Structure formats: C-alpha cells, structure tokens
Amino acid sequence: MKPFSEHSHIVAIATTGNVFLSDSVSKFAGGRDLVADVSFKKEDIITLQDPHRITTLSIAAPVMALNKSVEEASKAKEAAKSDIPTKPANNVSPFASGHTGASLTSTSLDPMTKSDAAMFDEEELMFDDISKERPLKNQKKNLASRRAYVRMVTNLGGSLNLELFCEKAPKTCYNFIMLAKSGKYDNCPFHRLIPGFMIQGGDPTGTGTGGQSHWGTPFRDEFDMPKAEKHDARGVLSMANKGMNSNGSQFFLTFKPTPHLDGKHTVFGKLVGGEDVLDAMESVPCVPGTDKPAKDILITEVIIYQDPFEEYKARLARKLEHQSQSADPKKRRAETLEDSMTWFGQKVGEQPKADVGQGGVGKYLKLDAPVSAPKSAGGDAGKKKRKLGFGNFDNW
C-alpha cells in the first residue's frame, strides 16, 4: 500500500466516490473500481491532484486574486470620492420624507433603515420667493419687477394691456403666462358676454366647459392670500371656476365692480391699457336668449413683455452654477495642481534647472570651476634628486 503525499497523482471515481492513485486505476483496475468492484468509464475519472500538470484553476487563481485586488482598490477610490461632502439640494426641506416609518408599518413597501429629507416643490419655492415681502426701500421698483405685463391682441382692431399681480396670486399668474407661451390662448374665443357685468374667455373649445390648466389638473384658489386683490373696479382680470379649487384656463374681465365675487374667484390682474377695446367688447350684441356674443371676439395672440418667473429661473440657474464652481475649493486646487504636473513631478512648461553640485550622484563635482593648467616639467628640474643605493658599510 502506497500512502498519498503532495507529490501523488490522486484521482476519484465519480460513480462510487472512492479515491485512488492514478497508477492503480490506469494500470491495474481494468475499468473496475478496486474497492466496490463496479465498472466505470474513462470520463468518470476525476483528477483531484496532479503535481505534474498545472491546472487551469492554479493559473487563474493568481489572476483572479489580482483582478479582485484591483476591483477592491477601484471601489475604495469611488468610496473616497463619495465621501466628499456635497452641498444639499436647493429645494431640500428640514422635514423627513416619512418613507422609513411607512416601510416599517406597510407590507407593500420595502424596509428602509435610512431616513431621507423631503424635497420642496421647485415651483412652490418660486411662488414663495415672488410673493415674499420686500423691504420698504425702493418698494415701487421691487413691486414692478415682481409683476408681469402682457398684451392681449384681439380681432377687434386693438389690444388689451394687462398687468398681472404675480406677488399676490403667483400660481394663477404662472398658469396664465405658461398657457400664453404655449399658444393655448391663440385664436381662443370669448364665449360668454354679459354687458354691465363681465366677458369670459380662455376656453379653446369655445363652449365654456373646456380648458385645462398648465399642469393638466385644476389648481387651488388664491383669493385667501395676504393682500389679495378684490373685484373693486372695471377691467379686473379674474379666474373663472366651477367651485373651490377648480381653476383651469378660463378667465373673465369685469365691466364694473363686482364685490359679490370676492372670496369666490381669484383676482390676478387688471387692465392698464385698451379701454376702448374693452368698450367695444361690451357693445357687441349677444345671441337672443343667450350670453354668447353674436359676433366672434377672438384672442389672436398674447405677447409677454415682462415675466418675473423667467427672471427667477435665470437667477436660480446662475446661483446654482456659482455654487457648483465654488464647491470644494481644496478638491479644485488639487485637480488644478494635478493637471499642471507631468508624470515626473515637473510643472508643465517649466524648464529643468541644472543644479550641479547640489546633491545626488556627482554632488562633489564642480563642473563650472576653471580647469587648472598642468604643472610644467621645468619646475621640478631645480630640485635635488635623492640618491638611491646601498652605499658603503663603513658605519656598520
């Protein structure tokens, strides 16, 4: 019986699981298991150890280990990059989103152990900024910059110049401006006319039952906001609705003060030019028995002269760009230094200095020192030469 060692060629039989030396299987077995006396095929022989043949696994193992180390190094580098503190988003709120608690109490959500911050709506932040009170200094100038000015061109040969109260009804004004910019009011009719009361339009279908908001869904009223405007004059621009918080795209212009509409409809602008056009609208007769104008009164186009919301977006874009450029100055300096250095640690464009005799190999050589002239042979001619020899031995 020959014992196994690290130099033995060891095989196993797949059908029985018995282990043998390779020589005993190939030479003496004759295709049968020596222990179980069961026949086997050549493909049933499994090599467990072969010191004379380098297996594929033994070759791949160091490569796999090397790849694994490289992968771990790259992951560590990415983790280091992710550890760099970043500034929070512009619309982050001080409140949690509540996803953690919801995931622990609901079977339809995946469990979450990390709490994340809730995010404010970007448009709501814009509305808050537009409606925010400004200091008393230059209040008129600030007020004018927070209002929109539009021109509503009609088919009656004139236009209605409107001032929109963006600081008092920001969401309503933004809805009107965005619909106008997208062309929703182009060739839109005024479908309802009541002389001495108001004229209503903004429905692309011309039936009084259509018209969606900029978001595609009805939005909230704003007649309860601080210092909200009232229906207290002729030419007041207000939103038409079907009840509470059902605003869409329809609006109306008053022909006289209508205080009974206060608290029911959102006033978001007024007429500042084009009184003659409004008078012409009121003088158009209606179809008998209805409030539909007998003559088509159309809005051919709406021209936006000043849009505080667009100015806000431009300011925000400049602010975010400035923040991104000023974030992490240490990292930017390191990147700048890295870009300006070559592989040999030399700055780009810098000429190497020949510092002879300053250090390293040959630091004691002074190549710049003048080479001294060789001594002439004539200088040693006058010296007395020593006599070499044994002489005599008289003094011994």
VENMO-V896633 format. One record per pair of residues at least 4 apart in sequence whose C-alpha atoms are under 7 Angstrom apart, sorted by the first residue. I is the first residue (numbers start at 1). J is the second residue. Records with the same first field share a line. If there is no record, write none. Layout:
# VENMO-V896633
I: J  J
This chain:
# VENMO-V896633
4: 8
7: 51
8: 50  51
9: 21  22  49  50  51
10: 20  21  22  47  48  49  50
11: 19  20  21  22  45  46  47  48  49
12: 17  18  19  20  45  46  47  48
13: 17  18  19  44  45  46
14: 44  45  46
15: 44
20: 24  25
21: 25
22: 26
23: 27
24: 28  29
25: 29
29: 33  34
31: 39  40  41
32: 37  38  39  40
33: 37  38  39
40: 44
54: 58
55: 59
56: 60
57: 61
60: 64
61: 65
62: 66
63: 67
64: 68
65: 69
66: 70
67: 71
68: 72
69: 73
70: 74
71: 75
72: 76
73: 77
74: 78
75: 79
76: 80
77: 81
78: 82
79: 83
80: 84
88: 92
91: 119  120  121  122
92: 117  118  119  120
93: 117  118  119  120
94: 117
95: 117  118
96: 115  116  117  118
97: 116  117  118
98: 102
99: 103
100: 104  112  113  114  115
101: 105
102: 106
103: 109  110  111  112
104: 111
121: 125
122: 126
123: 127
124: 128
125: 129
126: 130
127: 131  170  171
128: 132
130: 146  166  167  170
131: 167  168  170
134: 139
135: 139
138: 142
139: 143
140: 144
141: 145
142: 146
143: 147
145: 308
146: 166  167  308
147: 163  164  165  166  167  308
148: 163  164  166  306  307  308
149: 162  163  164  304  305  306
150: 161  162  163  302  303  304  305
151: 159  160  161  162  302  303  304
152: 159  160  161  299  301  302  303
153: 158  159  160  299  300  301  302
154: 158  159  298  299  300
155: 297  298  299  300
158: 277
159: 274  277
160: 271  273  274  277
161: 271  272  273  274
162: 269  270  271  272  273
163: 269  270  271  272
164: 173  268  269  270
165: 169  268  269
166: 170  173
168: 225  227  228
169: 173  222  268
170: 174
171: 175
172: 176  268
173: 177  268
174: 178
175: 179  213  214
176: 180
177: 181
178: 182  214
179: 183  184  185  214
180: 184  185  302
185: 202  299  301
186: 299  300  301
187: 298  299  300  301
188: 202  203  204  298  299
189: 201  206  296  297  298  299
190: 199  200  201  202  297  298
191: 200  201  206  207  208  292  293
192: 199  200  201  291  292  293
193: 198  199  200  291  292  293
194: 198  199  291
195: 282
196: 255  256
197: 254  255  256
198: 252  253  254  255
199: 252  253  254
200: 251  252  253
201: 250  251  252
202: 211  249  250  251
203: 208  210  211  249  250
204: 210  211
205: 210
211: 248  249  250
212: 216  217  248  249
213: 217  218  248  249
218: 245  246  247  248
219: 245  246  247
220: 245  246  247
221: 244  245  266
222: 266
223: 228  263  265  266  267
224: 228
229: 267
230: 262  267
231: 236  257  258  259  261  262
232: 257  258  259
233: 256  257
234: 254  255  256  257
235: 253  254  255  270  271
236: 253  254  269  270  271
237: 252  253  254  267  268  269  270
238: 251  252  253  265  266  267  268  269
239: 247  250  251  252  265  266  267
240: 247  250  251  252  265
241: 246  247
242: 246
261: 265
274: 278
275: 279
276: 280
277: 281
278: 282
279: 283
280: 284
284: 293  295
285: 293  294
286: 290  291  292  293  294
287: 291  292  293  294
307: 311
308: 312
309: 313
310: 314
311: 315
312: 316
313: 317
314: 318
315: 319
316: 320
317: 321
318: 322
319: 323
320: 324
321: 325
322: 326
323: 327
328: 332
329: 333
330: 334
331: 335
332: 336
333: 337
334: 338
335: 339
336: 340
337: 341
340: 347  348
341: 345  346  347  348
342: 346  347  348
356: 363
357: 362  363  364  365  366
358: 363
359: 363
